[in-house]
Amino acid sequence: MLNLENHNRSRHLEITPSNDPWDPIVSLREYGRHVLTSVEMTVTNLCNMRCEHCAVGDSLVMKEPDMIPLKVMLDALDRVEHLRTISITGGEPTFRKQTVDEVIVPLLQYAKARGIRSQINSNLTLDYERYEKLLPYLDVMHISFNYTSERDFHEVGFARSGHAVNPDVAYRMYHKMIENAARLSEAGMFISAESMINYRTHAKLPEIHRLILEMGCRRHEVHPMYAADFAEGLPVLPLADMRRAIHSLLDARDPEVWMLFGTLPFFACNGNAEDAELLRRLRREPNVTVRNDPDGRNRVNVNMFTGDVYVTDFAAIPAFGNVMDTGLDAIFDDWLNNHPLNQKVNCHCDAAGCCGPNLLVADMYYKDIDFKSRKAITL
């Protein structure tokens, strides 16, 4: 069962650059090993957009089957010994009002009652009332924002729709997203806007940052886009361009706003002078953090339609178990201790605050590198 004393104590701590409960290094330092502290749930495969960079685009459908009983999921969460955070994702989780009322709100109510932090991944393009229902319970509303104009939104957000989408329709959705973000921010919701560093955005990040600030977002997340799965045909941005993009964003950003970088392909053990300088800057900049990738380290994903459990979004690993017949802690421990792919990247450098590369980064940039034999340079 959950350690309610620890969880309720952490519940009262504000989510800040020094308190990011999704980062696996937090529990790694506390327990001396990776433990399951975060569960992500896919509550829909429906979406009103078809973004070119979508990590789950191949699984989106027009009609979906019935879900597993919500009680099965709640019972499974109850049995996770060290649970601290949940995330709700899709598709667009709020696509159906019924999903909001019968699945999302109960999950958020459960999380709040148990002292567990919660996040939803949404595009915020639907009616405001769907999101307003979440205000009493939700900790973080996570959105993707990779645009400098409504035209960008149209091109990126419907690139994989398979048919022409009227620009006026897309433009209305874009402005609805901005309006909803501003209203929800004003109402007190913590909105974290994520931007991808890719071939479209790398020269536009300062302008994207400005628009995110105008929406009142509390945090700007920045993640490189990796050409994999649904997005495997997109151009790969050279590492030099990625470094320049990050420096230009740091030059232009508002230092009062939390900027969170994640899934970076730069490591303190690289021995590359440019990498080292970038990492030094990231460490010394105020209100800047670099989050270790949670997938496969302290988080699993549960498909709410099949009960299948996945350990990582970034590798072609089949379901590792099913919540209907196996506890999530047992599934996670099996992955952690027995799977050869995990053994390949399961390294840790406390001095650098680093849990190593995820499987996709290792495969794309460090195929023949044994991270367990490396040591961090002094930052």
Secondary structure as GFF3:
##gff-version 3
##sequence-region A 1 379
A	DSSP	alpha_helix	4	11	.	.	.	ID=ss1
A	DSSP	alpha_helix	24	31	.	.	.	ID=ss2
A	DSSP	beta_strand	38	42	.	.	.	ID=ss3
A	DSSP	three_ten_helix	57	59	.	.	.	ID=ss4
A	DSSP	alpha_helix	70	78	.	.	.	ID=ss5
A	DSSP	beta_strand	85	89	.	.	.	ID=ss6
A	DSSP	alpha_helix	97	99	.	.	.	ID=ss7
A	DSSP	pi_helix	100	104	.	.	.	ID=ss8
A	DSSP	alpha_helix	105	114	.	.	.	ID=ss9
A	DSSP	beta_strand	117	121	.	.	.	ID=ss10
A	DSSP	alpha_helix	128	132	.	.	.	ID=ss11
A	DSSP	beta_strand	140	144	.	.	.	ID=ss12
A	DSSP	alpha_helix	150	157	.	.	.	ID=ss13
A	DSSP	alpha_helix	167	186	.	.	.	ID=ss14
A	DSSP	beta_strand	191	197	.	.	.	ID=ss15
A	DSSP	alpha_helix	205	214	.	.	.	ID=ss16
A	DSSP	beta_strand	219	224	.	.	.	ID=ss17
A	DSSP	three_ten_helix	229	231	.	.	.	ID=ss18
A	DSSP	alpha_helix	239	252	.	.	.	ID=ss19
A	DSSP	beta_strand	258	262	.	.	.	ID=ss20
A	DSSP	alpha_helix	273	284	.	.	.	ID=ss21
A	DSSP	beta_strand	288	291	.	.	.	ID=ss22
A	DSSP	beta_strand	299	303	.	.	.	ID=ss23
A	DSSP	beta_strand	308	310	.	.	.	ID=ss24
A	DSSP	beta_strand	321	322	.	.	.	ID=ss25
A	DSSP	alpha_helix	328	338	.	.	.	ID=ss26
A	DSSP	alpha_helix	340	345	.	.	.	ID=ss27
A	DSSP	alpha_helix	359	365	.	.	.	ID=ss28
A	DSSP	three_ten_helix	371	373	.	.	.	ID=ss29
###
